[in-house]
């Protein structure tokens, strides 16, 4: 079970960078359009998550190509890689992994710096909007590509006055466990 | 109290400090966001409605970006100077290059040509082996239609940018030969 060294030890290999402002503003504009076109906030939340899912399944390829990480076989390792390598690689921010459940199948990804939400204020009438839901989808999509089925839900949102963004990630199924991978085959 | 949902340029009103080093992110994030956004709107709405939605998304962003880029800078002069600003500074900031060619009929129509439009690069794959020019018009037309879907947002960006600078117009894109593309601006 080899990984590419301790998390954070290697510099994130550089992907082509842009000014994050364009990304932040585009995302904000998309959210606004979805609210205008769909009206139902729960539907908007769902569409944001789905959009994120589709992005996540492709971001994984980019990540694995650049990060040169060999198999992460545990959910714990994977969560650390997402927080300490993937997020920095794509968004130049890192997260902490915390609040593990006793059986190690559930944890929190905690961010205090979130480019998606730069300059955003959430009006009272959109209180139920999960503004950053695209991220929940990205995590779900990415992990599905490495055979981990997860459920993500937000339990902390700085746009709603909380002191961090906390994404609760729960492992539902780890498909590798059904087909044991023997290193010496 | 109503607060704008979209990112507001007003410094000091949000939790972020007024001065901050320019934040960067991986370009692939924006690329995939645009691809999935195009897919989402075309899945959920008819072609014209999706096009309008994508254009509207781009329009707001274009306005907001230009507002930032031109803050604390001297006002631009006439329409031509504004169009040139879009062709150079705006294009450079967004697409990492300038427009390659600008033509005008001096009667309110400007054609901006980008020979390697960045946001179409992923669509423009290598030509299939053994295919001559125009070998498969059906496939070329399909590719063109697909490319058009990805151009509504950039058209909105340009229209929003120009609009914010006082130039009301329509913007139409023509993906000539991927990744080359022209944007025709018609002053209204």
HADDOCK unambig.tbl for C-alpha pairs under 7 A between the chains (distance, minus, plus):
assign (segid A and resid 15 and name CA) (segid B and resid 26 and name CA) 5.78 0.50 0.50
assign (segid A and resid 16 and name CA) (segid B and resid 26 and name CA) 5.72 0.50 0.50
assign (segid A and resid 16 and name CA) (segid B and resid 27 and name CA) 5.67 0.50 0.50
assign (segid A and resid 17 and name CA) (segid B and resid 24 and name CA) 6.22 0.50 0.50
assign (segid A and resid 17 and name CA) (segid B and resid 25 and name CA) 5.43 0.50 0.50
assign (segid A and resid 17 and name CA) (segid B and resid 26 and name CA) 4.43 0.50 0.50
assign (segid A and resid 17 and name CA) (segid B and resid 27 and name CA) 5.10 0.50 0.50
assign (segid A and resid 18 and name CA) (segid B and resid 24 and name CA) 5.52 0.50 0.50
assign (segid A and resid 18 and name CA) (segid B and resid 25 and name CA) 5.63 0.50 0.50
assign (segid A and resid 18 and name CA) (segid B and resid 26 and name CA) 6.11 0.50 0.50
assign (segid A and resid 18 and name CA) (segid B and resid 27 and name CA) 5.35 0.50 0.50
assign (segid A and resid 19 and name CA) (segid B and resid 22 and name CA) 6.92 0.50 0.50
assign (segid A and resid 19 and name CA) (segid B and resid 23 and name CA) 6.12 0.50 0.50
assign (segid A and resid 19 and name CA) (segid B and resid 24 and name CA) 4.62 0.50 0.50
assign (segid A and resid 19 and name CA) (segid B and resid 25 and name CA) 6.44 0.50 0.50
assign (segid A and resid 20 and name CA) (segid B and resid 23 and name CA) 5.41 0.50 0.50
assign (segid A and resid 20 and name CA) (segid B and resid 24 and name CA) 4.49 0.50 0.50
assign (segid A and resid 20 and name CA) (segid B and resid 25 and name CA) 5.04 0.50 0.50
assign (segid A and resid 23 and name CA) (segid B and resid 30 and name CA) 5.42 0.50 0.50
assign (segid A and resid 25 and name CA) (segid B and resid 7 and name CA) 6.33 0.50 0.50
assign (segid A and resid 25 and name CA) (segid B and resid 61 and name CA) 5.88 0.50 0.50
assign (segid A and resid 26 and name CA) (segid B and resid 61 and name CA) 5.96 0.50 0.50
assign (segid A and resid 28 and name CA) (segid B and resid 6 and name CA) 5.14 0.50 0.50
assign (segid A and resid 28 and name CA) (segid B and resid 7 and name CA) 6.28 0.50 0.50
assign (segid A and resid 29 and name CA) (segid B and resid 6 and name CA) 6.21 0.50 0.50
assign (segid A and resid 29 and name CA) (segid B and resid 57 and name CA) 5.23 0.50 0.50
assign (segid A and resid 29 and name CA) (segid B and resid 60 and name CA) 6.54 0.50 0.50
assign (segid A and resid 29 and name CA) (segid B and resid 61 and name CA) 6.64 0.50 0.50
assign (segid A and resid 30 and name CA) (segid B and resid 57 and name CA) 5.87 0.50 0.50
assign (segid A and resid 32 and name CA) (segid B and resid 5 and name CA) 6.97 0.50 0.50
assign (segid A and resid 32 and name CA) (segid B and resid 6 and name CA) 6.52 0.50 0.50
assign (segid A and resid 33 and name CA) (segid B and resid 53 and name CA) 6.81 0.50 0.50
assign (segid A and resid 33 and name CA) (segid B and resid 57 and name CA) 6.52 0.50 0.50
assign (segid A and resid 51 and name CA) (segid B and resid 36 and name CA) 5.86 0.50 0.50
assign (segid A and resid 54 and name CA) (segid B and resid 36 and name CA) 6.87 0.50 0.50
assign (segid A and resid 55 and name CA) (segid B and resid 32 and name CA) 5.88 0.50 0.50
assign (segid A and resid 55 and name CA) (segid B and resid 33 and name CA) 6.92 0.50 0.50
assign (segid A and resid 55 and name CA) (segid B and resid 36 and name CA) 6.86 0.50 0.50
assign (segid A and resid 90 and name CA) (segid B and resid 25 and name CA) 5.85 0.50 0.50
assign (segid A and resid 90 and name CA) (segid B and resid 26 and name CA) 4.89 0.50 0.50
assign (segid A and resid 90 and name CA) (segid B and resid 29 and name CA) 6.82 0.50 0.50
assign (segid A and resid 91 and name CA) (segid B and resid 25 and name CA) 4.72 0.50 0.50
assign (segid A and resid 91 and name CA) (segid B and resid 26 and name CA) 6.34 0.50 0.50
assign (segid A and resid 92 and name CA) (segid B and resid 25 and name CA) 6.07 0.50 0.50
assign (segid A and resid 118 and name CA) (segid B and resid 7 and name CA) 6.94 0.50 0.50
assign (segid A and resid 119 and name CA) (segid B and resid 7 and name CA) 4.86 0.50 0.50
assign (segid A and resid 119 and name CA) (segid B and resid 8 and name CA) 5.77 0.50 0.50
assign (segid A and resid 119 and name CA) (segid B and resid 14 and name CA) 6.01 0.50 0.50
assign (segid A and resid 120 and name CA) (segid B and resid 5 and name CA) 6.39 0.50 0.50
assign (segid A and resid 120 and name CA) (segid B and resid 6 and name CA) 6.16 0.50 0.50
assign (segid A and resid 120 and name CA) (segid B and resid 7 and name CA) 4.59 0.50 0.50
assign (segid A and resid 120 and name CA) (segid B and resid 8 and name CA) 6.69 0.50 0.50
assign (segid A and resid 121 and name CA) (segid B and resid 3 and name CA) 6.68 0.50 0.50
assign (segid A and resid 121 and name CA) (segid B and resid 4 and name CA) 6.80 0.50 0.50
assign (segid A and resid 121 and name CA) (segid B and resid 5 and name CA) 5.80 0.50 0.50
assign (segid A and resid 122 and name CA) (segid B and resid 5 and name CA) 5.61 0.50 0.50
assign (segid A and resid 123 and name CA) (segid B and resid 2 and name CA) 6.14 0.50 0.50
assign (segid A and resid 123 and name CA) (segid B and resid 3 and name CA) 5.27 0.50 0.50
assign (segid A and resid 123 and name CA) (segid B and resid 4 and name CA) 6.94 0.50 0.50
assign (segid A and resid 123 and name CA) (segid B and resid 5 and name CA) 6.36 0.50 0.50
